[in-house]
Amino acid sequence: MKTITLEVSDPVAEKIARMSPKEKNAIAETLNRLISNRRSLEEIMEEASEQARKNGLTPEILEELLKDE
């Protein structure tokens, strides 16, 4: 494990300072999972696009839906 420094708002810093070691460890584990599983925006958009196609959303239907808004 490596220690890093992150800038956060004053209220967040105060809350973290009051956390128990167990709570701080839980935050560190959550950050590890989030960043380890992080995908690019392009990957997320491609997955959403593929899912939409599988569910029958065509470019024409999407255009029509956006026109209604």
PDB file of N, CA, C, O and CB in Angstrom:
ATOM      1  N   MET A   1       0.854  -1.184   0.000  1.00  0.00           N
ATOM      2  CA  MET A   1       0.000   0.000   0.000  1.00  0.00           C
ATOM      3  C   MET A   1       0.888   1.231   0.000  1.00  0.00           C
ATOM      4  O   MET A   1       2.005   1.237   0.518  1.00  0.00           O
ATOM      5  CB  MET A   1      -0.966   0.007   1.226  1.00  0.00           C
ATOM      6  N   LYS A   2       0.332   2.279  -0.611  1.00  0.00           N
ATOM      7  CA  LYS A   2       1.054   3.534  -0.696  1.00  0.00           C
ATOM      8  C   LYS A   2       0.138   4.652  -0.223  1.00  0.00           C
ATOM      9  O   LYS A   2      -1.059   4.632  -0.512  1.00  0.00           O
ATOM     10  CB  LYS A   2       1.558   3.796  -2.139  1.00  0.00           C
ATOM     11  N   THR A   3       0.671   5.613   0.489  1.00  0.00           N
ATOM     12  CA  THR A   3      -0.095   6.752   0.958  1.00  0.00           C
ATOM     13  C   THR A   3      -0.030   7.855  -0.078  1.00  0.00           C
ATOM     14  O   THR A   3       1.036   8.160  -0.612  1.00  0.00           O
ATOM     15  CB  THR A   3       0.425   7.249   2.321  1.00  0.00           C
ATOM     16  N   ILE A   4      -1.200   8.461  -0.365  1.00  0.00           N
ATOM     17  CA  ILE A   4      -1.270   9.583  -1.296  1.00  0.00           C
ATOM     18  C   ILE A   4      -1.996  10.737  -0.620  1.00  0.00           C
ATOM     19  O   ILE A   4      -2.579  10.574   0.452  1.00  0.00           O
ATOM     20  CB  ILE A   4      -1.986   9.175  -2.618  1.00  0.00           C
ATOM     21  N   THR A   5      -1.955  11.894  -1.250  1.00  0.00           N
ATOM     22  CA  THR A   5      -2.651  13.061  -0.729  1.00  0.00           C
ATOM     23  C   THR A   5      -3.683  13.505  -1.755  1.00  0.00           C
ATOM     24  O   THR A   5      -3.373  13.655  -2.937  1.00  0.00           O
ATOM     25  CB  THR A   5      -1.656  14.213  -0.399  1.00  0.00           C
ATOM     26  N   LEU A   6      -4.912  13.715  -1.294  1.00  0.00           N
ATOM     27  CA  LEU A   6      -5.992  14.203  -2.141  1.00  0.00           C
ATOM     28  C   LEU A   6      -6.562  15.477  -1.539  1.00  0.00           C
ATOM     29  O   LEU A   6      -6.706  15.579  -0.321  1.00  0.00           O
ATOM     30  CB  LEU A   6      -7.097  13.131  -2.309  1.00  0.00           C
ATOM     31  N   GLU A   7      -6.889  16.451  -2.387  1.00  0.00           N
ATOM     32  CA  GLU A   7      -7.549  17.655  -1.903  1.00  0.00           C
ATOM     33  C   GLU A   7      -9.048  17.415  -1.860  1.00  0.00           C
ATOM     34  O   GLU A   7      -9.643  16.940  -2.827  1.00  0.00           O
ATOM     35  CB  GLU A   7      -7.211  18.875  -2.795  1.00  0.00           C
ATOM     36  N   VAL A   8      -9.649  17.749  -0.726  1.00  0.00           N
ATOM     37  CA  VAL A   8     -11.102  17.642  -0.546  1.00  0.00           C
ATOM     38  C   VAL A   8     -11.587  18.923   0.118  1.00  0.00           C
ATOM     39  O   VAL A   8     -10.787  19.725   0.599  1.00  0.00           O
ATOM     40  CB  VAL A   8     -11.489  16.376   0.313  1.00  0.00           C
ATOM     41  N   SER A   9     -12.881  19.105   0.139  1.00  0.00           N
ATOM     42  CA  SER A   9     -13.442  20.298   0.785  1.00  0.00           C
ATOM     43  C   SER A   9     -13.175  20.245   2.290  1.00  0.00           C
ATOM     44  O   SER A   9     -12.930  19.175   2.847  1.00  0.00           O
ATOM     45  CB  SER A   9     -14.970  20.412   0.506  1.00  0.00           C
ATOM     46  N   ASP A  10     -13.225  21.396   2.933  1.00  0.00           N
ATOM     47  CA  ASP A  10     -12.988  21.460   4.379  1.00  0.00           C
ATOM     48  C   ASP A  10     -13.947  20.562   5.160  1.00  0.00           C
ATOM     49  O   ASP A  10     -13.506  19.840   6.055  1.00  0.00           O
ATOM     50  CB  ASP A  10     -13.121  22.898   4.867  1.00  0.00           C
ATOM     51  N   PRO A  11     -15.264  20.584   4.846  1.00  0.00           N
ATOM     52  CA  PRO A  11     -16.173  19.713   5.598  1.00  0.00           C
ATOM     53  C   PRO A  11     -15.831  18.223   5.451  1.00  0.00           C
ATOM     54  O   PRO A  11     -15.923  17.461   6.414  1.00  0.00           O
ATOM     55  CB  PRO A  11     -17.602  19.953   5.141  1.00  0.00           C
ATOM     56  N   VAL A  12     -15.435  17.817   4.237  1.00  0.00           N
ATOM     57  CA  VAL A  12     -15.065  16.420   4.026  1.00  0.00           C
ATOM     58  C   VAL A  12     -13.808  16.090   4.816  1.00  0.00           C
ATOM     59  O   VAL A  12     -13.734  15.038   5.451  1.00  0.00           O
ATOM     60  CB  VAL A  12     -14.852  16.129   2.527  1.00  0.00           C
ATOM     61  N   ALA A  13     -12.829  16.968   4.785  1.00  0.00           N
ATOM     62  CA  ALA A  13     -11.590  16.750   5.532  1.00  0.00           C
ATOM     63  C   ALA A  13     -11.869  16.597   7.023  1.00  0.00           C
ATOM     64  O   ALA A  13     -11.275  15.750   7.691  1.00  0.00           O
ATOM     65  CB  ALA A  13     -10.612  17.907   5.296  1.00  0.00           C
ATOM     66  N   GLU A  14     -12.772  17.417   7.534  1.00  0.00           N
ATOM     67  CA  GLU A  14     -13.125  17.337   8.954  1.00  0.00           C
ATOM     68  C   GLU A  14     -13.798  16.008   9.278  1.00  0.00           C
ATOM     69  O   GLU A  14     -13.513  15.404  10.313  1.00  0.00           O
ATOM     70  CB  GLU A  14     -14.046  18.501   9.342  1.00  0.00           C
ATOM     71  N   LYS A  15     -14.674  15.557   8.414  1.00  0.00           N
ATOM     72  CA  LYS A  15     -15.346  14.270   8.644  1.00  0.00           C
ATOM     73  C   LYS A  15     -14.346  13.124   8.602  1.00  0.00           C
ATOM     74  O   LYS A  15     -14.406  12.212   9.427  1.00  0.00           O
ATOM     75  CB  LYS A  15     -16.453  14.041   7.598  1.00  0.00           C
ATOM     76  N   ILE A  16     -13.431  13.169   7.645  1.00  0.00           N
ATOM     77  CA  ILE A  16     -12.424  12.107   7.543  1.00  0.00           C
ATOM     78  C   ILE A  16     -11.550  12.107   8.788  1.00  0.00           C
ATOM     79  O   ILE A  16     -11.197  11.044   9.301  1.00  0.00           O
ATOM     80  CB  ILE A  16     -11.554  12.286   6.272  1.00  0.00           C
ATOM     81  N   ALA A  17     -11.199  13.290   9.275  1.00  0.00           N
ATOM     82  CA  ALA A  17     -10.353  13.386  10.471  1.00  0.00           C
ATOM     83  C   ALA A  17     -11.021  12.749  11.686  1.00  0.00           C
ATOM     84  O   ALA A  17     -10.341  12.243  12.579  1.00  0.00           O
ATOM     85  CB  ALA A  17     -10.022  14.850  10.771  1.00  0.00           C
ATOM     86  N   ARG A  18     -12.351  12.774  11.718  1.00  0.00           N
ATOM     87  CA  ARG A  18     -13.086  12.198  12.858  1.00  0.00           C
ATOM     88  C   ARG A  18     -13.375  10.705  12.690  1.00  0.00           C
ATOM     89  O   ARG A  18     -13.873  10.071  13.620  1.00  0.00           O
ATOM     90  CB  ARG A  18     -14.395  12.941  13.053  1.00  0.00           C
ATOM     91  N   MET A  19     -13.072  10.138  11.531  1.00  0.00           N
ATOM     92  CA  MET A  19     -13.359   8.719  11.285  1.00  0.00           C
ATOM     93  C   MET A  19     -12.401   7.814  12.049  1.00  0.00           C
ATOM     94  O   MET A  19     -11.254   8.164  12.331  1.00  0.00           O
ATOM     95  CB  MET A  19     -13.279   8.413   9.789  1.00  0.00           C
ATOM     96  N   SER A  20     -12.916   6.653  12.365  1.00  0.00           N
ATOM     97  CA  SER A  20     -12.074   5.629  12.997  1.00  0.00           C
ATOM     98  C   SER A  20     -11.153   5.020  11.949  1.00  0.00           C
ATOM     99  O   SER A  20     -11.410   5.143  10.751  1.00  0.00           O
ATOM    100  CB  SER A  20     -12.943   4.523  13.672  1.00  0.00           C
ATOM    101  N   PRO A  21     -10.083   4.365  12.389  1.00  0.00           N
ATOM    102  CA  PRO A  21      -9.211   3.686  11.426  1.00  0.00           C
ATOM    103  C   PRO A  21      -9.979   2.680  10.558  1.00  0.00           C
ATOM    104  O   PRO A  21      -9.677   2.522   9.376  1.00  0.00           O
ATOM    105  CB  PRO A  21      -8.078   2.974  12.162  1.00  0.00           C
ATOM    106  N   LYS A  22     -10.965   2.003  11.144  1.00  0.00           N
ATOM    107  CA  LYS A  22     -11.763   1.038  10.391  1.00  0.00           C
ATOM    108  C   LYS A  22     -12.543   1.731   9.287  1.00  0.00           C
ATOM    109  O   LYS A  22     -12.607   1.226   8.166  1.00  0.00           O
ATOM    110  CB  LYS A  22     -12.719   0.286  11.322  1.00  0.00           C
ATOM    111  N   GLU A  23     -13.142   2.891   9.589  1.00  0.00           N
ATOM    112  CA  GLU A  23     -13.895   3.645   8.586  1.00  0.00           C
ATOM    113  C   GLU A  23     -12.972   4.162   7.475  1.00  0.00           C
ATOM    114  O   GLU A  23     -13.323   4.114   6.296  1.00  0.00           O
ATOM    115  CB  GLU A  23     -14.635   4.821   9.249  1.00  0.00           C
ATOM    116  N   LYS A  24     -11.796   4.653   7.860  1.00  0.00           N
ATOM    117  CA  LYS A  24     -10.835   5.141   6.866  1.00  0.00           C
ATOM    118  C   LYS A  24     -10.385   4.002   5.950  1.00  0.00           C
ATOM    119  O   LYS A  24     -10.207   4.199   4.748  1.00  0.00           O
ATOM    120  CB  LYS A  24      -9.612   5.782   7.562  1.00  0.00           C
ATOM    121  N   ASN A  25     -10.206   2.830   6.516  1.00  0.00           N
ATOM    122  CA  ASN A  25      -9.816   1.665   5.722  1.00  0.00           C
ATOM    123  C   ASN A  25     -10.926   1.303   4.727  1.00  0.00           C
ATOM    124  O   ASN A  25     -10.646   0.947   3.582  1.00  0.00           O
ATOM    125  CB  ASN A  25      -9.503   0.460   6.645  1.00  0.00           C
ATOM    126  N   ALA A  26     -12.174   1.396   5.168  1.00  0.00           N
ATOM    127  CA  ALA A  26     -13.306   1.102   4.283  1.00  0.00           C
ATOM    128  C   ALA A  26     -13.333   2.090   3.116  1.00  0.00           C
ATOM    129  O   ALA A  26     -13.609   1.698   1.982  1.00  0.00           O
ATOM    130  CB  ALA A  26     -14.644   1.158   5.068  1.00  0.00           C
ATOM    131  N   ILE A  27     -13.048   3.365   3.384  1.00  0.00           N
ATOM    132  CA  ILE A  27     -12.989   4.377   2.317  1.00  0.00           C
ATOM    133  C   ILE A  27     -11.867   4.031   1.343  1.00  0.00           C
ATOM    134  O   ILE A  27     -12.058   4.105   0.129  1.00  0.00           O
ATOM    135  CB  ILE A  27     -12.772   5.805   2.910  1.00  0.00           C
ATOM    136  N   ALA A  28     -10.703   3.654   1.862  1.00  0.00           N
ATOM    137  CA  ALA A  28      -9.564   3.295   1.009  1.00  0.00           C
ATOM    138  C   ALA A  28      -9.905   2.092   0.133  1.00  0.00           C
ATOM    139  O   ALA A  28      -9.574   2.074  -1.052  1.00  0.00           O
ATOM    140  CB  ALA A  28      -8.318   2.991   1.867  1.00  0.00           C
ATOM    141  N   GLU A  29     -10.557   1.099   0.705  1.00  0.00           N
ATOM    142  CA  GLU A  29     -10.938  -0.087  -0.075  1.00  0.00           C
ATOM    143  C   GLU A  29     -11.941   0.276  -1.165  1.00  0.00           C
ATOM    144  O   GLU A  29     -11.868  -0.250  -2.276  1.00  0.00           O
ATOM    145  CB  GLU A  29     -11.531  -1.170   0.845  1.00  0.00           C
ATOM    146  N   THR A  30     -12.868   1.165  -0.856  1.00  0.00           N
ATOM    147  CA  THR A  30     -13.847   1.604  -1.851  1.00  0.00           C
ATOM    148  C   THR A  30     -13.154   2.340  -2.998  1.00  0.00           C
ATOM    149  O   THR A  30     -13.467   2.101  -4.164  1.00  0.00           O
ATOM    150  CB  THR A  30     -14.911   2.513  -1.199  1.00  0.00           C
ATOM    151  N   LEU A  31     -12.226   3.222  -2.678  1.00  0.00           N
ATOM    152  CA  LEU A  31     -11.478   3.927  -3.722  1.00  0.00           C
ATOM    153  C   LEU A  31     -10.680   2.947  -4.579  1.00  0.00           C
ATOM    154  O   LEU A  31     -10.626   3.084  -5.801  1.00  0.00           O
ATOM    155  CB  LEU A  31     -10.537   4.969  -3.096  1.00  0.00           C
ATOM    156  N   ASN A  32     -10.062   1.960  -3.934  1.00  0.00           N
ATOM    157  CA  ASN A  32      -9.315   0.949  -4.685  1.00  0.00           C
ATOM    158  C   ASN A  32     -10.208   0.245  -5.700  1.00  0.00           C
ATOM    159  O   ASN A  32      -9.830   0.073  -6.859  1.00  0.00           O
ATOM    160  CB  ASN A  32      -8.698  -0.077  -3.731  1.00  0.00           C
ATOM    161  N   ARG A  33     -11.402  -0.161  -5.252  1.00  0.00           N
ATOM    162  CA  ARG A  33     -12.326  -0.852  -6.155  1.00  0.00           C
ATOM    163  C   ARG A  33     -12.793   0.057  -7.284  1.00  0.00           C
ATOM    164  O   ARG A  33     -12.817  -0.350  -8.446  1.00  0.00           O
ATOM    165  CB  ARG A  33     -13.532  -1.372  -5.379  1.00  0.00           C
ATOM    166  N   LEU A  34     -13.164   1.283  -6.942  1.00  0.00           N
ATOM    167  CA  LEU A  34     -13.656   2.219  -7.952  1.00  0.00           C
ATOM    168  C   LEU A  34     -12.608   2.491  -9.017  1.00  0.00           C
ATOM    169  O   LEU A  34     -12.913   2.470 -10.209  1.00  0.00           O
ATOM    170  CB  LEU A  34     -14.082   3.526  -7.301  1.00  0.00           C
ATOM    171  N   ILE A  35     -11.402   2.742  -8.607  1.00  0.00           N
ATOM    172  CA  ILE A  35     -10.359   3.105  -9.563  1.00  0.00           C
ATOM    173  C   ILE A  35      -9.859   1.880 -10.314  1.00  0.00           C
ATOM    174  O   ILE A  35      -9.539   1.974 -11.499  1.00  0.00           O
ATOM    175  CB  ILE A  35      -9.195   3.795  -8.851  1.00  0.00           C
ATOM    176  N   SER A  36      -9.787   0.752  -9.657  1.00  0.00           N
ATOM    177  CA  SER A  36      -9.344  -0.472 -10.328  1.00  0.00           C
ATOM    178  C   SER A  36     -10.313  -0.893 -11.415  1.00  0.00           C
ATOM    179  O   SER A  36      -9.898  -1.426 -12.445  1.00  0.00           O
ATOM    180  CB  SER A  36      -9.179  -1.599  -9.323  1.00  0.00           C
ATOM    181  N   ASN A  37     -11.603  -0.658 -11.198  1.00  0.00           N
ATOM    182  CA  ASN A  37     -12.637  -1.059 -12.155  1.00  0.00           C
ATOM    183  C   ASN A  37     -13.008   0.067 -13.108  1.00  0.00           C
ATOM    184  O   ASN A  37     -13.944  -0.061 -13.897  1.00  0.00           O
ATOM    185  CB  ASN A  37     -13.874  -1.529 -11.417  1.00  0.00           C
ATOM    186  N   ARG A  38     -12.282   1.157 -13.033  1.00  0.00           N
ATOM    187  CA  ARG A  38     -12.615   2.336 -13.834  1.00  0.00           C
ATOM    188  C   ARG A  38     -12.451   2.056 -15.324  1.00  0.00           C
ATOM    189  O   ARG A  38     -11.462   1.479 -15.776  1.00  0.00           O
ATOM    190  CB  ARG A  38     -11.739   3.522 -13.425  1.00  0.00           C
ATOM    191  N   ARG A  39     -13.454   2.488 -16.053  1.00  0.00           N
ATOM    192  CA  ARG A  39     -13.421   2.351 -17.500  1.00  0.00           C
ATOM    193  C   ARG A  39     -13.456   3.750 -18.106  1.00  0.00           C
ATOM    194  O   ARG A  39     -13.875   4.711 -17.461  1.00  0.00           O
ATOM    195  CB  ARG A  39     -14.610   1.476 -18.019  1.00  0.00           C
ATOM    196  N   SER A  40     -13.021   3.844 -19.328  1.00  0.00           N
ATOM    197  CA  SER A  40     -13.051   5.140 -19.998  1.00  0.00           C
ATOM    198  C   SER A  40     -14.495   5.493 -20.347  1.00  0.00           C
ATOM    199  O   SER A  40     -15.367   4.627 -20.419  1.00  0.00           O
ATOM    200  CB  SER A  40     -12.162   5.128 -21.274  1.00  0.00           C
ATOM    201  N   LEU A  41     -14.723   6.782 -20.559  1.00  0.00           N
ATOM    202  CA  LEU A  41     -16.054   7.228 -20.956  1.00  0.00           C
ATOM    203  C   LEU A  41     -16.445   6.556 -22.265  1.00  0.00           C
ATOM    204  O   LEU A  41     -17.602   6.181 -22.456  1.00  0.00           O
ATOM    205  CB  LEU A  41     -16.103   8.770 -21.096  1.00  0.00           C
ATOM    206  N   GLU A  42     -15.487   6.405 -23.156  1.00  0.00           N
ATOM    207  CA  GLU A  42     -15.761   5.754 -24.435  1.00  0.00           C
ATOM    208  C   GLU A  42     -16.239   4.315 -24.232  1.00  0.00           C
ATOM    209  O   GLU A  42     -17.170   3.873 -24.906  1.00  0.00           O
ATOM    210  CB  GLU A  42     -14.509   5.772 -25.321  1.00  0.00           C
ATOM    211  N   GLU A  43     -15.614   3.588 -23.316  1.00  0.00           N
ATOM    212  CA  GLU A  43     -16.029   2.204 -23.039  1.00  0.00           C
ATOM    213  C   GLU A  43     -17.441   2.157 -22.469  1.00  0.00           C
ATOM    214  O   GLU A  43     -18.244   1.306 -22.849  1.00  0.00           O
ATOM    215  CB  GLU A  43     -15.048   1.533 -22.063  1.00  0.00           C
ATOM    216  N   ILE A  44     -17.734   3.067 -21.565  1.00  0.00           N
ATOM    217  CA  ILE A  44     -19.069   3.117 -20.952  1.00  0.00           C
ATOM    218  C   ILE A  44     -20.120   3.452 -22.007  1.00  0.00           C
ATOM    219  O   ILE A  44     -21.188   2.840 -22.039  1.00  0.00           O
ATOM    220  CB  ILE A  44     -19.109   4.160 -19.803  1.00  0.00           C
ATOM    221  N   MET A  45     -19.817   4.430 -22.876  1.00  0.00           N
ATOM    222  CA  MET A  45     -20.764   4.821 -23.921  1.00  0.00           C
ATOM    223  C   MET A  45     -20.977   3.691 -24.920  1.00  0.00           C
ATOM    224  O   MET A  45     -22.100   3.467 -25.372  1.00  0.00           O
ATOM    225  CB  MET A  45     -20.270   6.077 -24.646  1.00  0.00           C
ATOM    226  N   GLU A  46     -19.916   2.983 -25.266  1.00  0.00           N
ATOM    227  CA  GLU A  46     -20.045   1.865 -26.205  1.00  0.00           C
ATOM    228  C   GLU A  46     -20.921   0.761 -25.599  1.00  0.00           C
ATOM    229  O   GLU A  46     -21.763   0.180 -26.283  1.00  0.00           O
ATOM    230  CB  GLU A  46     -18.646   1.301 -26.579  1.00  0.00           C
ATOM    231  N   GLU A  47     -20.710   0.484 -24.317  1.00  0.00           N
ATOM    232  CA  GLU A  47     -21.529  -0.532 -23.648  1.00  0.00           C
ATOM    233  C   GLU A  47     -22.997  -0.112 -23.610  1.00  0.00           C
ATOM    234  O   GLU A  47     -23.884  -0.932 -23.852  1.00  0.00           O
ATOM    235  CB  GLU A  47     -21.015  -0.781 -22.219  1.00  0.00           C
ATOM    236  N   ALA A  48     -23.257   1.161 -23.307  1.00  0.00           N
ATOM    237  CA  ALA A  48     -24.634   1.657 -23.273  1.00  0.00           C
ATOM    238  C   ALA A  48     -25.266   1.586 -24.662  1.00  0.00           C
ATOM    239  O   ALA A  48     -26.436   1.230 -24.808  1.00  0.00           O
ATOM    240  CB  ALA A  48     -24.674   3.103 -22.742  1.00  0.00           C
ATOM    241  N   SER A  49     -24.479   1.929 -25.672  1.00  0.00           N
ATOM    242  CA  SER A  49     -24.964   1.872 -27.048  1.00  0.00           C
ATOM    243  C   SER A  49     -25.306   0.441 -27.449  1.00  0.00           C
ATOM    244  O   SER A  49     -26.351   0.191 -28.050  1.00  0.00           O
ATOM    245  CB  SER A  49     -23.918   2.453 -28.007  1.00  0.00           C
ATOM    246  N   GLU A  50     -24.434  -0.485 -27.117  1.00  0.00           N
ATOM    247  CA  GLU A  50     -24.669  -1.900 -27.435  1.00  0.00           C
ATOM    248  C   GLU A  50     -25.926  -2.405 -26.732  1.00  0.00           C
ATOM    249  O   GLU A  50     -26.731  -3.122 -27.325  1.00  0.00           O
ATOM    250  CB  GLU A  50     -23.450  -2.759 -27.029  1.00  0.00           C
ATOM    251  N   GLN A  51     -26.087  -2.031 -25.476  1.00  0.00           N
ATOM    252  CA  GLN A  51     -27.272  -2.454 -24.718  1.00  0.00           C
ATOM    253  C   GLN A  51     -28.533  -1.879 -25.344  1.00  0.00           C
ATOM    254  O   GLN A  51     -29.549  -2.566 -25.446  1.00  0.00           O
ATOM    255  CB  GLN A  51     -27.163  -2.016 -23.240  1.00  0.00           C
ATOM    256  N   ALA A  52     -28.470  -0.612 -25.766  1.00  0.00           N
ATOM    257  CA  ALA A  52     -29.626   0.009 -26.411  1.00  0.00           C
ATOM    258  C   ALA A  52     -29.980  -0.727 -27.698  1.00  0.00           C
ATOM    259  O   ALA A  52     -31.154  -0.981 -27.968  1.00  0.00           O
ATOM    260  CB  ALA A  52     -29.348   1.495 -26.706  1.00  0.00           C
ATOM    261  N   ARG A  53     -28.965  -1.072 -28.494  1.00  0.00           N
ATOM    262  CA  ARG A  53     -29.228  -1.821 -29.738  1.00  0.00           C
ATOM    263  C   ARG A  53     -29.884  -3.169 -29.431  1.00  0.00           C
ATOM    264  O   ARG A  53     -30.827  -3.577 -30.110  1.00  0.00           O
ATOM    265  CB  ARG A  53     -27.911  -2.040 -30.530  1.00  0.00           C
ATOM    266  N   LYS A  54     -29.382  -3.850 -28.412  1.00  0.00           N
ATOM    267  CA  LYS A  54     -29.958  -5.150 -28.036  1.00  0.00           C
ATOM    268  C   LYS A  54     -31.407  -5.011 -27.605  1.00  0.00           C
ATOM    269  O   LYS A  54     -32.207  -5.930 -27.779  1.00  0.00           O
ATOM    270  CB  LYS A  54     -29.145  -5.792 -26.910  1.00  0.00           C
ATOM    271  N   ASN A  55     -31.743  -3.850 -27.039  1.00  0.00           N
ATOM    272  CA  ASN A  55     -33.112  -3.605 -26.576  1.00  0.00           C
ATOM    273  C   ASN A  55     -33.991  -2.993 -27.653  1.00  0.00           C
ATOM    274  O   ASN A  55     -35.126  -2.599 -27.385  1.00  0.00           O
ATOM    275  CB  ASN A  55     -33.096  -2.698 -25.367  1.00  0.00           C
ATOM    276  N   GLY A  56     -33.465  -2.912 -28.887  1.00  0.00           N
ATOM    277  CA  GLY A  56     -34.282  -2.459 -30.006  1.00  0.00           C
ATOM    278  C   GLY A  56     -34.255  -0.983 -30.310  1.00  0.00           C
ATOM    279  O   GLY A  56     -35.019  -0.521 -31.158  1.00  0.00           O
ATOM    280  N   LEU A  57     -33.398  -0.223 -29.646  1.00  0.00           N
ATOM    281  CA  LEU A  57     -33.331   1.212 -29.913  1.00  0.00           C
ATOM    282  C   LEU A  57     -32.505   1.445 -31.170  1.00  0.00           C
ATOM    283  O   LEU A  57     -31.323   1.105 -31.217  1.00  0.00           O
ATOM    284  CB  LEU A  57     -32.726   1.980 -28.703  1.00  0.00           C
ATOM    285  N   THR A  58     -33.125   2.020 -32.174  1.00  0.00           N
ATOM    286  CA  THR A  58     -32.436   2.328 -33.430  1.00  0.00           C
ATOM    287  C   THR A  58     -32.126   3.822 -33.466  1.00  0.00           C
ATOM    288  O   THR A  58     -32.715   4.587 -32.702  1.00  0.00           O
ATOM    289  CB  THR A  58     -33.301   1.908 -34.668  1.00  0.00           C
ATOM    290  N   PRO A  59     -31.218   4.250 -34.333  1.00  0.00           N
ATOM    291  CA  PRO A  59     -30.946   5.688 -34.452  1.00  0.00           C
ATOM    292  C   PRO A  59     -32.209   6.475 -34.788  1.00  0.00           C
ATOM    293  O   PRO A  59     -32.388   7.599 -34.320  1.00  0.00           O
ATOM    294  CB  PRO A  59     -29.881   5.939 -35.522  1.00  0.00           C
ATOM    295  N   GLU A  60     -33.085   5.882 -35.601  1.00  0.00           N
ATOM    296  CA  GLU A  60     -34.329   6.570 -35.976  1.00  0.00           C
ATOM    297  C   GLU A  60     -35.249   6.745 -34.762  1.00  0.00           C
ATOM    298  O   GLU A  60     -35.829   7.814 -34.570  1.00  0.00           O
ATOM    299  CB  GLU A  60     -35.063   5.783 -37.087  1.00  0.00           C
ATOM    300  N   ILE A  61     -35.377   5.714 -33.958  1.00  0.00           N
ATOM    301  CA  ILE A  61     -36.220   5.811 -32.757  1.00  0.00           C
ATOM    302  C   ILE A  61     -35.641   6.844 -31.802  1.00  0.00           C
ATOM    303  O   ILE A  61     -36.378   7.649 -31.232  1.00  0.00           O
ATOM    304  CB  ILE A  61     -36.342   4.434 -32.051  1.00  0.00           C
ATOM    305  N   LEU A  62     -34.319   6.825 -31.626  1.00  0.00           N
ATOM    306  CA  LEU A  62     -33.673   7.790 -30.736  1.00  0.00           C
ATOM    307  C   LEU A  62     -33.911   9.207 -31.226  1.00  0.00           C
ATOM    308  O   LEU A  62     -34.216  10.092 -30.426  1.00  0.00           O
ATOM    309  CB  LEU A  62     -32.168   7.511 -30.633  1.00  0.00           C
ATOM    310  N   GLU A  63     -33.777   9.437 -32.515  1.00  0.00           N
ATOM    311  CA  GLU A  63     -34.007  10.771 -33.087  1.00  0.00           C
ATOM    312  C   GLU A  63     -35.435  11.227 -32.824  1.00  0.00           C
ATOM    313  O   GLU A  63     -35.670  12.383 -32.476  1.00  0.00           O
ATOM    314  CB  GLU A  63     -33.723  10.771 -34.602  1.00  0.00           C
ATOM    315  N   GLU A  64     -36.380  10.318 -32.991  1.00  0.00           N
ATOM    316  CA  GLU A  64     -37.789  10.634 -32.753  1.00  0.00           C
ATOM    317  C   GLU A  64     -38.018  10.966 -31.270  1.00  0.00           C
ATOM    318  O   GLU A  64     -38.732  11.918 -30.954  1.00  0.00           O
ATOM    319  CB  GLU A  64     -38.693   9.449 -33.189  1.00  0.00           C
ATOM    320  N   LEU A  65     -37.430  10.203 -30.384  1.00  0.00           N
ATOM    321  CA  LEU A  65     -37.571  10.450 -28.946  1.00  0.00           C
ATOM    322  C   LEU A  65     -36.989  11.809 -28.572  1.00  0.00           C
ATOM    323  O   LEU A  65     -37.574  12.540 -27.773  1.00  0.00           O
ATOM    324  CB  LEU A  65     -36.880   9.338 -28.135  1.00  0.00           C
ATOM    325  N   LEU A  66     -35.850  12.144 -29.144  1.00  0.00           N
ATOM    326  CA  LEU A  66     -35.220  13.417 -28.825  1.00  0.00           C
ATOM    327  C   LEU A  66     -36.007  14.593 -29.390  1.00  0.00           C
ATOM    328  O   LEU A  66     -35.994  15.679 -28.809  1.00  0.00           O
ATOM    329  CB  LEU A  66     -33.800  13.443 -29.354  1.00  0.00           C
ATOM    330  N   LYS A  67     -36.688  14.395 -30.510  1.00  0.00           N
ATOM    331  CA  LYS A  67     -37.527  15.446 -31.080  1.00  0.00           C
ATOM    332  C   LYS A  67     -38.690  15.770 -30.161  1.00  0.00           C
ATOM    333  O   LYS A  67     -39.085  16.929 -30.031  1.00  0.00           O
ATOM    334  CB  LYS A  67     -38.044  15.033 -32.455  1.00  0.00           C
ATOM    335  N   ASP A  68     -39.243  14.734 -29.519  1.00  0.00           N
ATOM    336  CA  ASP A  68     -40.396  14.919 -28.644  1.00  0.00           C
ATOM    337  C   ASP A  68     -40.056  15.741 -27.415  1.00  0.00           C
ATOM    338  O   ASP A  68     -40.936  16.373 -26.831  1.00  0.00           O
ATOM    339  CB  ASP A  68     -40.947  13.580 -28.222  1.00  0.00           C
ATOM    340  N   GLU A  69     -38.815  15.741 -27.022  1.00  0.00           N
ATOM    341  CA  GLU A  69     -38.400  16.495 -25.839  1.00  0.00           C
ATOM    342  C   GLU A  69     -38.387  17.955 -26.174  1.00  0.00           C
ATOM    343  O   GLU A  69     -38.065  18.782 -25.321  1.00  0.00           O
ATOM    344  CB  GLU A  69     -37.017  16.044 -25.333  1.00  0.00           C
TER     345      GLU A  69
END
